[in-house]
Amino acid sequence: MSETILENDTIEFHKELDARGLNCPLPILKAKKALSELQSGEVLRIMATDPGSVRDFQAFSKQTGNTLLSHVQTGREFVFLMQRK
């Protein structure tokens, strides 16, 4: 397990996915596969550079029932924490 610090909160994650440089729909497809390898309640950390990924992961969360715990933008990079349902 590793952790990410978000505005004074520390969230542990169980798996990390580097989707930087990939465009829609690849970050979502790779995240779906990675989430399927986790147990219920475990957290996936996703790093992406596609500006559309924010909207995509919000929609993906609603459609699948997996919880989007947070998303943070640092420069051109986006970091998402998603918890498997």
RAZI-V970815 format. One record per pair of residues at least 6 apart in sequence whose C-alpha atoms are under 7 Angstrom apart, sorted by the first residue. I is the first residue (numbers start at 0). J is the second residue. Records with the same first field share a line. If there is no record, write none. Layout:
I->J / J
This chain:
0->11 / 12 / 13
1->11 / 12 / 13
2->9 / 10 / 11 / 12
3->9 / 10 / 11
4->10
12->41 / 42 / 43 / 44
13->41 / 42 / 43
14->42 / 43 / 44
15->43 / 44 / 45
16->44 / 45 / 46
17->45 / 46 / 47
18->26 / 45 / 46 / 47
19->46 / 47 / 48
20->48
21->49
22->49
27->56
34->43 / 83
39->83 / 84
40->82 / 83 / 84
41->82 / 83
42->80 / 81 / 82 / 83
43->80 / 81 / 82
44->78 / 79 / 80 / 81
45->78 / 79 / 80
46->76 / 77 / 78 / 79
47->76 / 77 / 78
48->75 / 76 / 77
57->67
60->66 / 67
64->84
65->81 / 82 / 83 / 84
66->81 / 82 / 83 / 84
67->80 / 81 / 82
68->80 / 81 / 82
69->79 / 80
70->77 / 78 / 79 / 80
71->77 / 78 / 79
72->78
